[in-house]
Amino acid sequence: MQMAGFIGRQVELDELDAHLDVVRRGGRADAGVAVLLRGRRRVGKSRLVTELIRRAQLPSVYFQAARRAPVADELTLLADAIATSTLSGAAVADGNTPASLTAALRLLAAALPTEGPAIVVIDELPWLLEGFDGGAGELQRVWDRELSQRPVLLLLLGSDLGMMESLNRPDQPFHGRATEMVLYALSPQDVARMTGLSGMAAFDAHLITGGQPLVAQEWTDGQTPTAFIRRSFERSTSALVVSGTRVLDGELPESSHARAVLAAIGGKGERTYTGILQRLTGAISATTLDRSLALLVEKRVVEADEPLSTRRAAKDRRWRVADPALRFWLAVVEPALPDIDRGRPDLASARFEAGYAAWRGRAVEPVVRQSLARLLPDERWPHARQIGGWWPRTNRPEIDLVAADARPAESIAFVGTIKWRAAKPVTAAEIGALAQEATHVPGVGASTPLVAVCPGGAVDDDRLTQVWTADDLLRAWP
């Protein structure tokens, strides 16, 4: 089993440590620094800041808010967290029962040391603030008058991405007082390190785990996807099985229209607006669909892709699950839950084995594009600043890769195909088909370079300008 030690997140740790260094050095008008750290549930926010505290070896306090908890209980628990912390003035909170959020935050300020830096974590800040009318204003006042005057790194965590973003909007009290930081899912390279895999197998692990640390930790070094799925499906409490439910339940009630829309996109594979609406015929109206899609976009759960070419094509948008933790879960795990619950994981595993290759072919495309977007532009492709795909309204043909200078493009850098397989390189026939189909893309001409992405490489063919393998893409991630 993978060791429980902290792996990856070095970039994020370095960023947090840089903020802590500002507190250590002092010399600013405000001694304290505040950071709004947002990220999807189970993506590792709590683990990240806990690791920062462990490495820093500084006085600290960690408070975890609960959703819809009674206000009095939350204030008491916050005071208890202060009283049992390693802050030098922790005793000031012993037996104290603050009657308001302002009183609790002032208690926190009184407990902070003045002679050296400290770290304060308030986890799930939106859940704490939602219990108080004007809670963000109370936080702002205590920060301005007391907390910011102490040498403290205040880490404000939240899983509701939209609510966390709103806290720093210009019309909000806390605007301009904190640095915003986003914690994304683990990168393919992080997952590769955790699972002991490389190349195409590492991307398999990334697609299946969704980059969630708790899921990736259960992947035994060198384990195949099939073996991991079989083992995970044998336990209804495995991290993979429970991950999606916990992510969704925190933001989208099972009975909500948005949850049904998400199921149509991620579970049924509907990509067009019309397809989603038809899938939900009788259960949802066009107006409700519009509202649901807007909510899912606001929460960063789904995303709409537009064809990339020299023409705008907003009407040809295609919807997909943007949250990597939910792509695989909605498509494969959620449909398997009834079989897992009734003790037939073999049936669920068999469906995975039968359908995974087809699902992966589509699911890997945004990951490939993200990887190329990190590698490009470079000396060979100086104008490849936007990476996307292209399709007409009929979806035929579909071009997997289009690189351009802008969106919409003034010029096309290259067009390409993705053949996600290890045993067979891109063939001459597939290159010929790409050359023919690419002529449908607005802005593509006879001289537009052709490229390919394939873990198995490609045959020697002068029509291909460049080929990227899975290992090449893996190097795009730190």
C-alpha positions as CSV (number, residue, x, y, z in Angstrom):
1,M,0.0,0.0,0.0
2,Q,1.2,3.5,-0.8
3,M,2.9,5.2,2.2
4,A,0.8,7.8,4.0
5,G,3.5,10.4,3.8
6,F,2.8,13.7,2.1
7,I,3.5,13.6,-1.6
8,G,3.2,16.3,-4.2
9,R,1.8,19.8,-3.8
10,Q,5.3,21.3,-3.6
11,V,4.2,24.4,-5.7
12,E,1.3,25.1,-3.4
13,L,3.4,24.5,-0.2
14,D,6.0,26.9,-1.6
15,E,3.4,29.5,-2.3
16,L,2.0,29.3,1.3
17,D,5.5,29.3,2.7
18,A,6.2,32.6,0.8
19,H,3.2,34.2,2.5
20,L,4.4,32.9,5.8
21,D,7.8,34.5,5.1
22,V,6.1,37.8,4.6
23,V,4.7,37.4,8.1
24,R,8.1,36.3,9.5
25,R,10.0,39.3,8.0
26,G,7.5,41.9,9.2
27,G,8.1,45.6,8.3
28,R,4.7,46.0,6.6
29,A,1.9,48.3,7.6
30,D,-0.1,45.1,8.3
31,A,1.8,42.4,10.2
32,G,-0.7,39.7,9.2
33,V,-1.4,38.1,5.9
34,A,-4.7,36.5,4.9
35,V,-5.2,33.9,2.2
36,L,-8.5,32.6,0.7
37,L,-7.8,29.0,-0.2
38,R,-10.6,27.4,-2.2
39,G,-10.9,23.9,-3.8
40,R,-13.4,21.1,-4.3
41,R,-14.1,18.9,-1.3
42,R,-11.6,16.1,-0.7
43,V,-9.1,17.7,-3.0
44,G,-6.6,18.0,0.0
45,K,-7.0,21.6,1.4
46,S,-7.0,20.5,5.0
47,R,-4.1,18.1,4.4
48,L,-2.1,20.8,2.7
49,V,-2.4,23.4,5.5
50,T,-1.8,20.7,8.1
51,E,1.4,19.8,6.4
52,L,2.4,23.5,6.3
53,I,1.8,23.7,10.1
54,R,3.8,20.5,10.7
55,R,6.8,21.8,8.7
56,A,6.6,25.4,10.1
57,Q,6.6,24.3,13.7
58,L,4.8,27.5,14.7
59,P,2.0,28.3,17.2
60,S,-1.3,27.5,15.5
61,V,-5.0,26.9,15.8
62,Y,-7.2,24.9,13.4
63,F,-11.0,25.3,13.4
64,Q,-13.4,23.3,11.2
65,A,-16.8,24.8,10.7
66,A,-19.9,22.6,10.2
67,R,-22.6,23.2,7.7
68,R,-25.9,24.4,9.1
69,A,-24.7,23.9,12.7
70,P,-26.4,26.0,15.4
71,V,-24.6,29.3,15.8
72,A,-24.1,29.0,19.5
73,D,-22.5,25.6,19.1
74,E,-20.1,26.9,16.4
75,L,-19.0,29.8,18.6
76,T,-18.4,27.5,21.5
77,L,-16.3,25.1,19.4
78,L,-14.3,28.0,18.0
79,A,-13.5,29.1,21.5
80,D,-12.6,25.6,22.5
81,A,-10.3,25.3,19.5
82,I,-8.5,28.4,20.6
83,A,-8.3,27.3,24.2
84,T,-6.7,23.9,23.2
85,S,-4.4,25.4,20.6
86,T,-0.6,26.0,20.8
87,L,-1.1,29.8,20.6
88,S,0.7,31.6,23.4
89,G,-2.4,33.3,24.7
90,A,-4.7,30.2,24.4
91,A,-5.7,30.4,28.0
92,V,-7.7,33.6,27.4
93,A,-10.3,31.4,25.7
94,D,-10.5,28.8,28.4
95,G,-14.2,28.7,29.6
96,N,-15.1,31.6,27.4
97,T,-18.4,31.5,25.6
98,P,-18.5,34.3,23.0
99,A,-22.0,35.5,22.1
100,S,-21.2,36.8,18.6
101,L,-18.8,36.1,15.7
102,T,-17.1,39.4,16.4
103,A,-16.5,38.3,20.0
104,A,-15.1,35.0,18.9
105,L,-12.7,36.5,16.4
106,R,-11.6,39.1,19.0
107,L,-10.9,36.2,21.3
108,L,-8.7,34.7,18.6
109,A,-6.8,38.0,18.2
110,A,-6.2,38.2,21.9
111,A,-4.7,34.6,21.9
112,L,-2.2,35.4,19.1
113,P,1.4,35.9,20.0
114,T,2.9,39.3,19.5
115,E,6.6,38.3,19.6
116,G,6.5,35.9,16.6
117,P,4.4,34.5,13.7
118,A,1.5,32.1,14.1
119,I,-0.8,30.2,11.7
120,V,-4.6,30.3,12.0
121,V,-6.8,28.1,9.9
122,I,-10.6,28.5,9.6
123,D,-11.8,25.5,7.5
124,E,-15.0,25.8,5.5
125,L,-15.3,29.5,6.1
126,P,-18.5,29.9,4.1
127,W,-20.3,27.4,6.4
128,L,-19.3,29.5,9.4
129,L,-20.3,32.8,7.8
130,E,-23.7,31.6,6.6
131,G,-24.9,31.4,10.1
132,F,-24.4,35.1,10.7
133,D,-26.2,38.0,9.0
134,G,-23.3,40.3,8.0
135,G,-20.7,37.7,8.9
136,A,-18.3,38.8,6.2
137,G,-18.5,42.3,7.6
138,E,-17.7,41.2,11.1
139,L,-14.7,39.3,9.7
140,Q,-13.6,42.4,7.9
141,R,-13.8,44.7,10.9
142,V,-11.9,42.3,13.3
143,W,-9.3,41.7,10.6
144,D,-8.7,45.4,10.0
145,R,-8.7,46.5,13.6
146,E,-7.0,43.5,15.4
147,L,-6.0,40.4,13.5
148,S,-4.0,42.1,10.8
149,Q,-2.0,43.9,13.4
150,R,-0.6,40.6,14.7
151,P,2.1,38.5,12.9
152,V,-0.4,35.9,11.7
153,L,-0.9,33.9,8.5
154,L,-4.7,33.6,8.4
155,L,-5.8,30.7,6.1
156,L,-9.5,30.8,5.2
157,L,-10.5,27.6,3.5
158,G,-13.7,26.7,1.6
159,S,-15.1,24.0,-0.8
160,D,-17.9,26.1,-2.3
161,L,-15.9,27.7,-5.1
162,G,-18.5,30.2,-6.0
163,M,-19.0,31.4,-2.4
164,M,-15.3,31.6,-1.8
165,E,-14.9,33.7,-5.0
166,S,-17.7,36.0,-3.9
167,L,-16.0,36.9,-0.6
168,N,-13.3,38.8,-2.5
169,R,-15.6,40.6,-4.9
170,P,-15.4,44.4,-5.0
171,D,-18.9,44.7,-3.5
172,Q,-18.0,42.5,-0.5
173,P,-16.6,43.7,2.9
174,F,-13.5,41.5,2.8
175,H,-12.5,42.6,-0.7
176,G,-8.8,43.3,-1.2
177,R,-7.8,42.0,2.2
178,A,-6.8,38.5,1.2
179,T,-4.8,36.7,-1.5
180,E,-6.8,34.2,-3.5
181,M,-5.4,30.7,-4.0
182,V,-7.0,27.7,-5.7
183,L,-6.1,24.1,-4.9
184,Y,-6.8,21.9,-7.9
185,A,-6.9,18.2,-8.1
186,L,-3.6,16.4,-8.0
187,S,-1.7,16.6,-11.3
188,P,-1.0,13.6,-13.5
189,Q,2.6,13.8,-12.3
190,D,1.6,13.8,-8.6
191,V,-0.6,10.8,-9.2
192,A,2.3,9.1,-11.0
193,R,4.5,9.6,-8.0
194,M,1.8,8.3,-5.6
195,T,1.0,5.2,-7.7
196,G,4.5,4.3,-8.9
197,L,3.2,4.5,-12.5
198,S,4.4,6.2,-15.7
199,G,3.3,7.1,-19.2
200,M,-0.2,6.0,-20.2
201,A,-0.7,4.0,-17.0
202,A,-0.2,7.2,-14.9
203,F,-2.8,9.0,-16.9
204,D,-5.2,6.0,-16.4
205,A,-4.7,6.4,-12.6
206,H,-5.3,10.2,-12.9
207,L,-8.5,9.7,-14.8
208,I,-9.8,7.0,-12.4
209,T,-8.8,8.7,-9.2
210,G,-9.7,12.2,-10.4
211,G,-6.6,13.5,-8.8
212,Q,-8.1,13.0,-5.3
213,P,-5.4,12.3,-2.7
214,L,-7.5,10.0,-0.6
215,V,-8.4,7.9,-3.6
216,A,-4.9,7.8,-5.0
217,Q,-3.5,6.7,-1.6
218,E,-5.4,3.5,-2.0
219,W,-3.7,2.6,-5.3
220,T,-0.9,0.1,-4.6
221,D,2.4,0.8,-6.3
222,G,2.3,-0.4,-9.9
223,Q,-1.3,-1.7,-9.6
224,T,-3.2,-2.0,-12.9
225,P,-6.5,0.0,-13.3
226,T,-8.4,-3.3,-13.5
227,A,-6.9,-4.6,-10.2
228,F,-7.5,-1.2,-8.5
229,I,-11.2,-1.1,-9.6
230,R,-11.8,-4.7,-8.5
231,R,-10.4,-4.0,-5.1
232,S,-12.2,-0.7,-4.7
233,F,-15.6,-2.2,-5.8
234,E,-15.2,-5.0,-3.2
235,R,-15.6,-2.4,-0.4
236,S,-18.6,0.0,-0.3
237,T,-16.5,2.3,1.9
238,S,-13.5,2.5,-0.4
239,A,-12.3,6.1,-1.1
240,L,-13.2,5.7,-4.8
241,V,-16.8,4.5,-4.1
242,V,-17.7,7.2,-1.6
243,S,-15.8,10.1,-3.2
244,G,-18.4,11.3,-5.6
245,T,-21.2,11.2,-3.2
246,R,-19.3,13.3,-0.7
247,V,-18.4,15.8,-3.3
248,L,-21.9,16.1,-4.6
249,D,-23.8,16.1,-1.3
250,G,-21.8,19.1,-0.1
251,E,-23.1,21.3,-3.0
252,L,-25.9,19.6,-4.9
253,P,-28.9,17.9,-3.2
254,E,-29.8,14.7,-4.9
255,S,-33.3,16.0,-5.6
256,S,-32.1,19.1,-7.4
257,H,-32.5,19.8,-11.1
258,A,-28.8,20.6,-11.3
259,R,-28.0,17.1,-10.1
260,A,-30.2,15.6,-12.8
261,V,-28.5,17.7,-15.4
262,L,-25.1,16.7,-14.2
263,A,-26.1,13.1,-14.4
264,A,-27.2,13.5,-18.0
265,I,-23.9,15.0,-18.9
266,G,-21.5,12.9,-16.8
267,G,-23.5,9.7,-16.5
268,K,-25.3,9.5,-19.8
269,G,-22.7,11.3,-21.9
270,E,-25.0,14.0,-23.3
271,R,-22.9,16.8,-24.7
272,T,-25.3,19.1,-26.5
273,Y,-27.9,21.4,-25.0
274,T,-30.6,19.7,-27.1
275,G,-29.4,16.2,-26.0
276,I,-29.5,17.1,-22.4
277,L,-33.0,18.6,-22.7
278,Q,-34.3,15.5,-24.5
279,R,-32.7,13.2,-22.0
280,L,-34.7,15.0,-19.3
281,T,-37.9,15.4,-21.2
282,G,-40.8,15.7,-18.9
283,A,-38.6,16.4,-15.9
284,I,-37.2,19.8,-16.7
285,S,-38.0,22.8,-18.9
286,A,-35.6,24.8,-21.0
287,T,-35.7,27.6,-18.5
288,T,-34.8,25.3,-15.6
289,L,-32.0,23.7,-17.7
290,D,-30.5,27.2,-18.3
291,R,-30.6,27.9,-14.6
292,S,-29.1,24.5,-13.7
293,L,-26.3,24.8,-16.2
294,A,-25.5,28.3,-14.9
295,L,-25.3,26.9,-11.4
296,L,-23.1,24.0,-12.4
297,V,-20.8,26.4,-14.3
298,E,-20.7,28.8,-11.3
299,K,-19.7,25.9,-9.1
300,R,-17.0,24.8,-11.6
301,V,-18.6,21.4,-12.0
302,V,-19.3,21.5,-15.7
303,E,-17.8,23.5,-18.6
304,A,-18.9,24.4,-22.1
305,D,-16.3,24.0,-24.9
306,E,-16.5,25.9,-28.1
307,P,-14.9,24.8,-31.4
308,L,-11.6,26.6,-32.0
309,S,-11.0,28.1,-35.4
310,T,-11.0,31.5,-37.1
311,R,-14.8,31.7,-36.7
312,R,-16.9,32.0,-33.6
313,A,-19.3,29.1,-33.0
314,A,-21.0,29.7,-29.7
315,K,-24.1,27.7,-30.8
316,D,-22.0,24.6,-31.2
317,R,-20.9,24.4,-27.6
318,R,-20.4,21.0,-26.1
319,W,-20.9,20.4,-22.4
320,R,-18.6,18.2,-20.2
321,V,-17.8,17.5,-16.6
322,A,-15.1,19.9,-15.6
323,D,-14.4,18.5,-12.1
324,P,-11.9,15.6,-12.6
325,A,-13.1,14.0,-9.4
326,L,-16.6,13.5,-10.9
327,R,-15.8,12.5,-14.5
328,F,-15.1,8.9,-13.8
329,W,-17.4,8.6,-10.7
330,L,-20.5,9.8,-12.6
331,A,-19.8,7.6,-15.6
332,V,-18.6,4.4,-14.0
333,V,-18.9,4.3,-10.2
334,E,-22.4,5.8,-9.6
335,P,-24.0,3.2,-12.0
336,A,-22.2,0.5,-10.1
337,L,-23.4,1.4,-6.6
338,P,-26.4,-0.9,-6.6
339,D,-24.3,-3.9,-7.5
340,I,-21.6,-3.0,-5.0
341,D,-24.2,-2.5,-2.3
342,R,-25.8,-6.0,-2.9
343,G,-22.4,-7.7,-2.8
344,R,-21.9,-8.2,-6.6
345,P,-18.7,-6.2,-7.3
346,D,-17.9,-8.7,-10.0
347,L,-20.7,-7.3,-12.2
348,A,-19.6,-3.7,-11.7
349,S,-16.0,-4.6,-12.5
350,A,-17.0,-6.5,-15.6
351,R,-18.8,-3.4,-16.9
352,F,-15.8,-1.3,-16.2
353,E,-13.5,-3.7,-18.1
354,A,-16.0,-3.8,-21.1
355,G,-16.5,0.0,-21.3
356,Y,-13.4,1.7,-19.9
357,A,-11.4,2.0,-23.2
358,A,-14.3,3.7,-25.0
359,W,-14.9,6.1,-22.0
360,R,-11.2,6.9,-21.7
361,G,-10.9,7.9,-25.4
362,R,-13.2,10.8,-24.8
363,A,-12.3,11.6,-21.2
364,V,-8.6,11.9,-21.8
365,E,-9.0,14.6,-24.5
366,P,-9.3,17.6,-22.1
367,V,-6.4,16.3,-20.1
368,V,-4.3,16.1,-23.3
369,R,-5.2,19.6,-24.2
370,Q,-4.4,20.9,-20.7
371,S,-1.0,19.1,-20.9
372,L,-0.2,20.7,-24.3
373,A,-1.3,24.1,-23.1
374,R,1.4,23.7,-20.4
375,L,4.0,22.7,-22.9
376,L,3.2,25.4,-25.5
377,P,4.0,27.8,-26.9
378,D,7.6,26.8,-27.4
379,E,10.3,27.6,-30.0
380,R,8.7,25.2,-32.5
381,W,5.2,26.5,-31.9
382,P,5.5,30.1,-30.9
383,H,1.9,30.9,-31.8
384,A,0.2,28.0,-30.2
385,R,-1.3,30.0,-27.3
386,Q,-4.8,28.4,-27.4
387,I,-5.4,24.6,-27.5
388,G,-8.8,23.2,-28.3
389,G,-10.7,21.0,-30.7
390,W,-13.1,21.6,-33.6
391,W,-16.4,20.1,-34.6
392,P,-19.4,21.3,-36.7
393,R,-23.0,21.1,-35.5
394,T,-23.3,17.5,-36.8
395,N,-20.1,16.5,-35.0
396,R,-18.7,15.1,-38.2
397,P,-15.9,15.4,-38.6
398,E,-14.4,16.1,-35.2
399,I,-10.8,17.3,-34.9
400,D,-9.2,16.4,-31.6
401,L,-6.6,19.1,-31.5
402,V,-6.4,22.7,-32.8
403,A,-3.7,25.1,-31.8
404,A,-4.2,28.8,-32.5
405,D,-2.9,32.2,-31.6
406,A,-6.2,33.4,-30.0
407,R,-9.8,32.5,-29.6
408,P,-11.3,33.1,-32.2
409,A,-8.1,32.5,-34.1
410,E,-6.3,34.8,-36.5
411,S,-4.1,31.9,-37.6
412,I,-4.0,28.1,-36.9
413,A,-0.7,26.8,-35.7
414,F,-1.6,23.1,-36.2
415,V,-4.3,20.5,-36.2
416,G,-4.0,17.0,-34.7
417,T,-5.4,13.7,-33.7
418,I,-5.5,11.9,-30.4
419,K,-5.2,8.1,-30.5
420,W,-4.9,7.0,-26.9
421,R,-3.4,3.6,-27.1
422,A,-0.1,2.0,-26.2
423,A,0.1,-1.0,-28.5
424,K,-0.5,0.5,-31.9
425,P,1.0,3.7,-33.3
426,V,-0.9,6.2,-35.4
427,T,-1.2,4.7,-38.8
428,A,-0.7,6.2,-42.3
429,A,-4.5,5.8,-42.9
430,E,-5.3,7.8,-39.8
431,I,-2.9,10.5,-40.8
432,G,-4.5,10.6,-44.2
433,A,-8.0,10.9,-42.6
434,L,-6.8,13.8,-40.4
435,A,-5.3,15.6,-43.5
436,Q,-8.6,15.3,-45.3
437,E,-11.0,16.1,-42.4
438,A,-8.9,19.1,-41.2
439,T,-9.8,21.0,-44.4
440,H,-13.2,21.6,-42.9
441,V,-11.8,23.7,-40.1
442,P,-12.1,27.4,-40.8
443,G,-8.6,28.8,-41.1
444,V,-6.9,25.5,-42.0
445,G,-5.1,25.3,-45.3
446,A,-3.0,22.7,-47.2
447,S,0.1,24.0,-45.5
448,T,-1.2,23.8,-41.9
449,P,1.0,21.3,-39.9
450,L,-0.4,18.0,-38.7
451,V,0.4,16.6,-35.3
452,A,-0.6,13.6,-33.2
453,V,-0.8,12.5,-29.6
454,C,-0.4,8.7,-29.0
455,P,1.2,6.8,-26.2
456,G,2.3,4.3,-28.9
457,G,3.9,6.9,-31.1
458,A,3.3,7.0,-34.9
459,V,4.5,5.5,-38.1
460,D,7.2,7.3,-40.0
461,D,5.3,9.7,-42.1
462,D,6.4,13.1,-43.5
463,R,2.9,14.5,-43.2
464,L,3.2,14.5,-39.4
465,T,5.2,17.4,-38.0
466,Q,5.3,16.2,-34.4
467,V,4.1,13.4,-32.2
468,W,3.7,13.6,-28.4
469,T,3.6,10.4,-26.3
470,A,2.1,10.0,-22.8
471,D,5.6,10.4,-21.3
472,D,6.0,13.7,-23.2
473,L,2.7,15.0,-21.7
474,L,3.5,13.8,-18.2
475,R,6.6,16.1,-18.3
476,A,4.3,19.1,-18.7
477,W,3.3,18.7,-15.1
478,P,5.7,19.6,-12.2
